[in-house]
Amino acid sequence: MSILEQLKKELRVVANLQGTVALMHWDQETYMPPGGGSARAEQLALIESLAHERLVGDSVRGPLSELVDLETGTPAAGLSDEEQRLVAEIWRDYHRAAALPNEFVREMAQTTSEAQQVWAESRQQNDFGKFAPYLEKIVRLKYREIDYLGKKETPYDTLLDGFEPGMTSAEITRLFDEMKERLVPLVQKIAASEVDTHAEIIQRDYDLEKQWQFGMAVLEDMGYDLQCGRQDESAHPFTINFHPTDVRITTRLERNNLMAGLSSTIHEGGHALYEQGLDPEWFGTPFGQPISYGIHESQSRLWENLIALDKPFWQYYYPRLQALFPENLELVPIEVFYHAINTVKPSLIRVDADEATYNLHIMLRFEIEKMVINDRLPVRELPSIWNDRMESYLGIRPDSDANGVLQDVHWSFGGFGYFPTYALGNLYNVPILERAKKDITDLDDQIADGKLTVLRDWLREHVHAVGRRKTASELIEDLTGQPLTARPFMDYLEAKYTELYAL
Amino acid sequence: MSILEQLKKELRVVANLQGTVALMHWDQETYMPPGGGSARAEQLALIESLAHERLVGDSVRGPLSELVDLETGTPAAGLSDEEQRLVAEIWRDYHRAAALPNEFVREMAQTTSEAQQVWAESRQQNDFGKFAPYLEKIVRLKYREIDYLGKKETPYDTLLDGFEPGMTSAEITRLFDEMKERLVPLVQKIAASEVDTHAEIIQRDYDLEKQWQFGMAVLEDMGYDLQCGRQDESAHPFTINFHPTDVRITTRLERNNLMAGLSSTIHEGGHALYEQGLDPEWFGTPFGQPISYGIHESQSRLWENLIALDKPFWQYYYPRLQALFPENLELVPIEVFYHAINTVKPSLIRVDADEATYNLHIMLRFEIEKMVINDRLPVRELPSIWNDRMESYLGIRPDSDANGVLQDVHWSFGGFGYFPTYALGNLYNVPILERAKKDITDLDDQIADGKLTVLRDWLREHVHAVGRRKTASELIEDLTGQPLTARPFMDYLEAKYTELYAL
């Protein structure tokens, strides 16, 4: 066996350990009885620490050291371009992992598994004080993590790099500023518009079982392979994967909000297509892994927003939806429905936000995360900071911490640096779809015909199967011919909502 | 930390790895999408092999070698009686595991995970030929396993010892012969009886959702803690545990067989009470583990047969069942229902068999397993041998392999030696319940009052929490004052069915 093959085999072991961890998370969020939480945290910590041990242990380090300089990451001479890329990316993961003591990895896993359970209770009981000590512990662990990994431009950049390799907070600030400059006036103009989008249509009583059926039908049409996946319900929708042949999603349906469940189903479906489209031949190696969290979000948000909030999609699906809910929709023309689902209105909850104000939710979180990580803002000050910023960014003040600082799961699993990737996904996906429409000139017609897999196939070839052969910025430049800016996204938003709200 | 504490901590790690394996099995049988099977087999093999590595590795061997002679299992001087018992039992597991090469453990895990999936398909398609090559491979692995472990009285005894420590096939033969001598005439007399038990009452159309509700209510009454457990559906009911705080069961409901689902629910509930009753303080050590498969079966079958096929149970539950299914049961008096659920009739499927003929199904399997293991009977001959024996033991010949040799999952996971423990459970549970009734003189009245937890509490104290502080035979002797015979069970059967069938 060649050294590279040997390395690939070892990485497959690491990936199987990580897949086991993922199964435990999936179970924890779907079916685990509540009493099992403490034992689960212990199990998770064990397997996470074994995965870490294996990744930084001799059996990886040995072959890797023959392929790359372990100190600098420079690939050895004599490797092909592709091999160089591969080993450089493997080294990236190895190097990051090797900086962390195993005891730390274990403590983080156990703490965050427990904290997620406490967070869920705290949110339900609207009790930030209950969650605060866990969050404080996690924040202290993040400080230690940054110490181990080494500070980049700022401490926060170190964490960001774990989600969006190569991205900096300076670059995000630039992109967000560019976005904000046009987004804030746009949202203000929409607020001043006299157009009534009849959002109440979406808030009628929609049978959950029928919502489920409709969502499953869309997933199948998108090309989500249910032989290698499944959908369940959970408090917080997510996608999780153990292997490209087992990629699962969850959703959360609400009787009085038709789009909450459907959007989440399609969003997670977009993530799942990415995972199912990874090359199983390269399972466990960077070439079989998604590029970044931002590119992942570009895939989910492309389907959720650019496709499923657009007219061609509903040309096909609206008659079907009407047939399912005649009592609510029979008398609602498609044009009215289209306006209703595209209502822009500042709201408290990120996951329920429209595609315009959504980005303000992210900017707020980005600001606050930097304060916590770079400026060591005490955790107990988070609720008031959150509420103040909500008021200044969105003009509304949360009525409770459950609808404010406690709404998102991310901090409970230590995911500081994750949020910005959602907005990056919005910025990535517009130029990606523009390129797809250049290649598939009749894409809108195909979608209006219910042929969603045409797009899935294009994304599989140009994004999913690429793996980490390219970075996010390389992918975007290769597909669009230019570096990432906020312009395509803002052009899209302005055009769409100028028409919708007759601005 | 004392050496014993150190050892306990390491065994907890092994148990957490085994709990992870168990979760993967649970998922495989309940929710895993079919395409994920091959990746799952690889993951399972990995974690099984890690669990094995850890159990036989330095971190266990080191402390263990200071507490026990690793060659002979003799505990070191200076240990208390309890400590001696503990380390002897730890050594038993260690010694058995250490005999197996890790590569073998991995191959067995991967092969059996795949084989279980193939078996399920083969049974569905009634295609023994499809399963045969997998079974052949498993049988060859079992031969290797016996070679590694060392042959006891017979090769089959080596496997038996893994399920029922200390039990021999000679002893089982003696017990089964003793049983057969009275069971065969009893079954013949029943067949000749003119009493009509109106079995068709059970085969009316019973709504599945209501069956589920009823089963869940019984489980709760039994004291199955649903904060630390859950019930799902699966093709083959089972109990699985990751920790005493997370013990799950599955059931399989049939519209036209009320007792199939209810019996399986109560059966698995009995297993689950055992696992929930283990002492979490000793998690991972023999004192926190069940005594044997036979004792485990005694707990499931005690609830399934001795309680839930008896009159006091139905005094409480029958009015409730009638209220749930008035269309089927309103006009059926309790005495008639009692006869219907206690119908004895030779049938093809073990899990659907009545409590009398059930044991003949086991004897047949015991005979055949010995032929496969001791006499190397070729796998391809199994279907005809099976059918011939069914005819001679039960007087009926399977119409298909699906209803014959393919009906049970056990061989697909390599469980040769497992079946006899079901019949041992029947033999154990009668004297155990007799003893419980001595201690709780009004037990029947309590049960007739729906107070099932009285029995659960007694079993917890006298059986569940004991762990492996006693062997099966020690437990039975301690509780009943005498060694195990088939007499109490046969006395019970004869008395019950003489009345029922007016023999």
Chai-1 contact restraints between the chains, C-beta under 6 A:
chainA,res_idxA,chainB,res_idxB,connection_type,confidence,min_distance_angstrom,max_distance_angstrom,comment,restraint_id
A,N16,B,Q43,contact,1.0,0.0,6.0,A-B,restraint_1
A,N16,B,L46,contact,1.0,0.0,6.0,A-B,restraint_2
A,G19,B,Q43,contact,1.0,0.0,6.0,A-B,restraint_3
A,T20,B,T20,contact,1.0,0.0,6.0,A-B,restraint_4
A,T20,B,Q43,contact,1.0,0.0,6.0,A-B,restraint_5
A,P33,B,C228,contact,1.0,0.0,6.0,A-B,restraint_6
A,P33,B,G229,contact,1.0,0.0,6.0,A-B,restraint_7
A,P33,B,R230,contact,1.0,0.0,6.0,A-B,restraint_8
A,P34,B,Q227,contact,1.0,0.0,6.0,A-B,restraint_9
A,G35,B,Q227,contact,1.0,0.0,6.0,A-B,restraint_10
A,G35,B,C228,contact,1.0,0.0,6.0,A-B,restraint_11
A,G35,B,T245,contact,1.0,0.0,6.0,A-B,restraint_12
A,G36,B,T245,contact,1.0,0.0,6.0,A-B,restraint_13
A,G36,B,D246,contact,1.0,0.0,6.0,A-B,restraint_14
A,A39,B,H243,contact,1.0,0.0,6.0,A-B,restraint_15
A,A39,B,T245,contact,1.0,0.0,6.0,A-B,restraint_16
A,A39,B,D246,contact,1.0,0.0,6.0,A-B,restraint_17
A,Q43,B,N16,contact,1.0,0.0,6.0,A-B,restraint_18
A,Q43,B,G19,contact,1.0,0.0,6.0,A-B,restraint_19
A,Q43,B,T20,contact,1.0,0.0,6.0,A-B,restraint_20
A,L46,B,N16,contact,1.0,0.0,6.0,A-B,restraint_21
A,Q227,B,P34,contact,1.0,0.0,6.0,A-B,restraint_22
A,Q227,B,G35,contact,1.0,0.0,6.0,A-B,restraint_23
A,C228,B,P33,contact,1.0,0.0,6.0,A-B,restraint_24
A,C228,B,G35,contact,1.0,0.0,6.0,A-B,restraint_25
A,G229,B,P33,contact,1.0,0.0,6.0,A-B,restraint_26
A,R230,B,P33,contact,1.0,0.0,6.0,A-B,restraint_27
A,H243,B,A39,contact,1.0,0.0,6.0,A-B,restraint_28
A,T245,B,G35,contact,1.0,0.0,6.0,A-B,restraint_29
A,T245,B,G36,contact,1.0,0.0,6.0,A-B,restraint_30
A,T245,B,A39,contact,1.0,0.0,6.0,A-B,restraint_31
A,D246,B,G36,contact,1.0,0.0,6.0,A-B,restraint_32
A,D246,B,A39,contact,1.0,0.0,6.0,A-B,restraint_33
